[in-house]
Amino acid sequence: MVTRSYRDATAAAKAQWTPEVQEFSEQLNAELRAEVTAQAAIGRELASLRTERHLSQKAVATAAHIQQADLSRIERGLGNPTAETLTRIAGALGARLTIVRDTSAA
């Protein structure tokens, strides 16, 4: 039996895609990359604020009524927190969650 790598199998499948499907895939990939980047930035900001305030993950998680493991994932950009969870974490850090207009976006 002949085997091939996942990379080879996906390359063979992608070679059969129409230009429309290729464009859709590239657009979706860019959106996913942007979302992951944003989640990582939020996590880094929360972790930075927590360390500036000399608070442990456990202390913040307890005050925010979430599990410490969930806070850890969020800080590493691996979680997918709700706005409510982010608001509770911000409150536990003595901060608030706000939305700031990105003036560099077109």
C-alpha positions in Angstrom: 0.0 0.0 0.0 1.3 3.4 -1.0 1.1 6.2 1.6 1.5 9.9 1.2 1.9 12.7 3.6 -1.0 15.0 4.6 0.8 17.8 2.9 0.9 15.9 -0.4 -2.7 14.9 -0.1 -3.9 18.5 0.5 -1.7 19.8 -2.3 -3.3 17.3 -4.7 -6.7 18.3 -3.6 -6.0 22.1 -3.8 -4.6 21.6 -7.3 -8.1 20.8 -8.4 -9.8 23.9 -6.9 -11.3 26.4 -9.1 -10.0 30.0 -9.0 -13.1 31.0 -7.0 -12.5 28.4 -4.4 -8.8 29.3 -4.2 -9.8 33.0 -3.7 -12.3 32.0 -1.0 -9.8 29.9 0.8 -7.2 32.7 0.8 -9.8 35.2 2.1 -10.9 32.8 4.8 -7.3 32.1 5.7 -6.5 35.8 6.1 -9.6 36.3 8.3 -8.6 33.4 10.5 -5.1 34.7 10.8 -6.4 38.2 11.8 -8.7 36.7 14.4 -5.9 34.6 15.9 -3.6 37.6 16.0 -6.3 39.7 17.7 -6.9 37.0 20.3 -3.2 36.7 21.0 -3.0 40.5 21.4 -5.8 40.6 23.9 -4.2 37.8 25.9 -0.9 39.5 26.0 -2.5 42.7 27.2 -4.4 41.0 30.0 -1.2 39.1 31.1 0.8 42.3 31.0 -1.8 44.2 33.1 -2.0 41.3 35.6 1.7 41.1 36.1 2.0 44.9 36.4 -0.6 44.7 39.2 1.4 41.9 40.8 -1.6 39.5 40.7 -1.5 35.8 40.2 -3.6 34.0 37.6 -5.4 32.3 40.4 -6.3 35.6 42.1 -7.6 37.1 38.9 -9.5 34.0 37.9 -11.1 33.7 41.4 -12.2 37.4 41.2 -13.5 37.0 37.7 -15.4 33.7 38.6 -13.6 31.7 36.0 -11.2 28.7 36.1 -7.4 29.6 36.3 -6.8 27.2 33.4 -9.3 29.3 31.3 -7.5 32.5 32.2 -4.2 30.8 31.2 -5.5 29.9 27.8 -6.9 33.4 27.2 -3.6 35.0 28.2 -1.8 32.7 25.7 -4.3 33.6 22.9 -5.7 30.1 22.9 -9.1 30.7 24.4 -12.2 32.1 22.8 -13.6 34.2 25.6 -17.0 35.9 25.5 -17.3 39.6 26.0 -18.8 38.9 29.4 -15.8 36.8 30.4 -13.4 39.6 29.2 -15.4 42.2 31.1 -15.2 40.1 34.3 -11.4 39.7 33.8 -10.9 43.4 33.2 -13.0 44.2 36.3 -10.9 41.8 38.3 -7.8 43.6 37.1 -9.3 47.0 38.0 -9.7 47.9 34.4 -12.6 48.0 31.9 -13.2 46.5 28.5 -13.5 49.1 25.8 -13.6 49.2 22.0 -11.3 51.6 20.3 -11.7 52.7 16.7 -8.7 51.6 14.6 -8.0 54.7 12.5 -5.4 52.9 10.5 -8.1 50.6 9.0 -9.5 51.7 5.7 
